[in-house]
Amino acid sequence: MKVVERLAALRQEMREAGLAAYVVPGNDPHASEYMASHWFEMQWISGFNGESGTMVITLDRALLWTDSRYYLQAGIELKDSTIELMRESDVDCPKIIDWLCEEGEKLKVKGERFVVGVNPEMFSVNDYQEWKEKLESFNFQLSSFNLIKPIWTEGRPAIPQDKLYPYSADFAGETVESKLARMRALISGKWKVESGKYALIVSALDEIAWLLNIRGKDVEYNPVVISYVVLEADKCTLFVDANKVDAPAQNYLDFNNIDIQPYEAVFDYIKGLSGAILYDGARVNEALYEAIPEGCLKINTKSPILIDKAKKNAVELEGERIAMRQDAVALTRFFKWLEEDAFADGKTQTECTLADKLHEFRAMGENFTDESFGTIAGYQGNGAIVHYAATPENCAVVKPEGMLLLDSGGQYLDGTTDITRTVWLGGRIPQQAKLDYTYVLKGHIALQRARFPRGTRGNQLDALAKQYMWEAGITYGHGTGHGVGHFLGCHEGPQNVRTDNNPTALEVGHIISDEPGIYRTDKWGIRTENLITVIPAKQTKATTTEDEWLTFETLTLCFYDTSLIEMSLMTEDEIDWLNAYHVRVYKEISPLLNDEEKSYLAYKCAAIEL
């Protein structure tokens, strides 16, 4: 079935349901960043394969909203589909809900009803309520329908059936019993629920994996299990396909007093609840909310699991340090290969072969399970495309000259890594490239060296990473830092470092990335990224307050390409920091290398002077 035929089939369903518009977001029922292909509904109806987008279909038009990362891709993939591209990063592009209201006003003039349909499993409670209120303010209606299911009957991937497995407390640093007890105490204490009659609905896959110390292979790059959880005062129920639970997993769940019910049974189960029902409206989907009985006290609150999970315990942090050392070994071997062997004897390399080779080196590491996201190997101008994804069909040939941006990460049982290094492969370095690299490096160092009072939010530190490029009239549009999970998602909240206001203060145990960048279209992209964790700062300076001070520990261990540094822009303190970092890298990584690799690392970590 071609895209135009799919749209025609959907419009027939819309007519039968009395809908004037239908919205298909690029979401799954679990608010996941990465999704199982079973829920690629937006991609299926549009033919657009980008990771971010929302389709709006009316009876005579079809439109796709996506951001600037995907304009080129969307332009190619939507050709001859009748679908209009809406460039949502452009300042003059209307929001979807505003566009819908404008369309509704046109129909109102004609005396026609305007009813918008959405699949409530693909909308969070908060988003659904916002749209509902906006539409109703115009006397329009939002209704719940699943119209993709009856027409996507051929070739739809099944929900993954991989087995779930226990994640040892030796890695997690805490038992399931302890986590459940703490969550129950928190709920009872904070909300003072009468008679202990409450239920917490959990739909985010990383929260479930963390809470129950389970992992799986259901979602690419993310070791999670497709499931739901309902936590009550006297029991915890996991809703998961029975095929995913083998005998060892069943014994583990039984031992931890975790009941099991079928995945789809969660809706009927919720309908039978009473008392107070807690849910995170930003992460729980509308269909689950609609199942809550009318007589229940509904409490919309940020998930206590989300908040707790972000603060890594001592075992998790030590695991991250172990994973970083494994990662550094792989990166050292990769860069040595890249400089000495990759182009020897006329060998040809592409962005894809470089990504494959890095995976090969990472796979040699102890406790490695997978990449934490698809490696971004952006050569020359491709490095300027944020979240660039090379494929065997379109990847660039890499030559031993010019700039390479390499953003990659690994999933180890010990922890999750995410690192970006930008390197020069050969030839004369343009002065602008050295300036750009140094602006990025100075901001990168400034954030890692930050010292701040407890209660500081990430957006208050964002300018530290941008200050030097701002002085040069340069900036970037992506966030400076995101939270990182522990053998879970490479991106996690609630903490981050970006321009947007985030009420979440940085706390001891939070892990964030530090990744400023400069991107010059068709020339190069430069980004430098380390993972850092919040720690108490030593009180070495006089202060007029009794505030508790915090700083960062750098977790990532990999050298920088010092050939790209414009030394005239560097301060003595910055050079001292860089040299001390390289001493630490060599000290921690060299014992894990052979003699040739040690010599290479020693050369890369050699001290520099002003």
C-alpha positions, 0 to 999 in steps of 0.5 A: 500500500502506497502512502496515497493509498494509506491516506485514502484508507485513513480518510475513509475511517475518518468519515465513518467516525465523523472526524474533520482531522486526525493527528498521528504523532511520532510517539509510543504509549510510553513517551519513549525517545526511542521506540519499537517499530510496532509504533512507527505509525507516523512513519507508516502513514507518511513515508517519512522515516525521521525520528521526530514528526507529527502528521495532521490529516484532514479530508482534503490535506495532509501535513507533516510537522518536523524540525530543522534536523529533518528538512532535507530528509523530509523533502526527499521522502515526501516527494509525490506523497501529497503531504505538505512539509511544515517547518516547525523550527521556522519562526513563522510556522504555526503550532499544530493546535493553532493550525487546527483551530484556524482550519476549524474556523473555516469549517465553522463559517460553512456551518460544519462541525470540527472534530479532531481525533487522536489515539489517546495512547500516543498522547500524554495526559498533559498534552491531551488536556491542553489540546482539549481545552484549546479546541473547546475554547473555539467550540471544537471537539477532541475525541479518542480514536485509534484509526491506524490499527484497522488500516495497518494490517499488513507488515506491521511489526509485532511488539518485541518478544525478547526475554526480560532479565534481572539486573543485579543489585551488584550493578544497580547498587540497591535491591528492588525491596529497598526501592519499592519500600522507599517509593511507598514511604515517599507516597504515603508521607508526601501525599498522606493518603488515607488508609494507604489506599493508593496506586502509582501508574508507571508507564515510562520504560526506563522508570520500570527498568530502574524500579524493578531492576530488570532490563531487556532488548525491546528498544534499540540502544535502550535496555528496557522492557515494554511493560507497565507497572501499577505500584500499590501499598500492598503489591506491585504488578508488572503488565508484560507479555508472558512470552517475555518471562522465562523461568529464571525471570519468573523466579526473580519476580516471585522472589521480589513479590512482583505480580504479573499480568498481560500487557494489555490487561493494564486498562481493565486493572486500572478500572478496578482501582480505588482511592488515590491514583498518582500519575505523571501527566507528562509521561502517562498516556491519556488512555491510561488516564481515561481508565481511572474510575470517576470516584478516585482522587487523581493526583498529577505529579512529577514521577517520584521514580524519575526524580529518584532515578536521576540521583545515582548512588555510589555503586552506580557512579563507580560503575559509570567510572568503570564503563568510562575506562572501557570506553576510553580504551576503545576510543584510544584504539579507534583513533590510533587505527584511524591515524595509522591504519585506516587509510594505509595502502590506499584503503577507502573509508566511509562514515559508516565503516568508521562507525562499524570499526568503533563498534568493533573496538567497543565490543571488545570491552568487558560487560559491553552490550550495545551502543547507547545510540547510533554513532554520528560520524560526520565528515566535513560538512556532514558534521554541521548537521546536528543529529546527522545519521549516515546510512550505507546509501548516503554516507560520505567517503572519508579522506585523510584530510579535513574535520571529523565529528564523532559522537558515540556511546556504549551500553555496559552493564556497569553504565552508559557512556556518551562522548563526542570528539572532533579531530583533524584528519590531515592537511592545513588547518583553516584558522577559522576552524582553530578559532571555532574549536577553541571557543567550543573547548573553552566553554566546555572547560568552563562548565566542567570547572563551574562552582555553584551553590546548591539549588542552582538550575542547569539553565543558570549554568548554560551561558558558561559554555556559550560565553566565548562563542557569544563574544565572537557572535556565534551560538548553537541551537541544541541543549548544552547538556542532558541527563544520562541514565545508568545502563538505561537511556542515554538521554534522561531527565529531569535535569539538563543544561540548556537555555529553557527554564527548568525548575529542576536544581542540579543535585549530587549524583546527577550525571549530565553531558557537557557538549557545546558546539559550532556548526558551519554549513557545508564546512564542518561541525565541532562539538566536544562532549564529556559526561560529568557528575555533580559532587560537593565542592571543597570549601576553599574560599571565603563566603558570605553565606552558609550555602552548600557549594557544588561542582562537577567531577569529569567522568569521561576519559579521552584525549582532545585533539590539541592540534586544533587549539588556537593557543593565543585564546587559551588562559593559563588556568585552562591549559593547566586544567587540560594538562591535568586532565590528560595526565589523569587520562593516561594514568587511568587508561594506560594500564589497560593498553599494550605498549604500542597503544600506551606510546600513542596515548602518551603522545596524545596526552603530552603536556602543552604550553602557552 
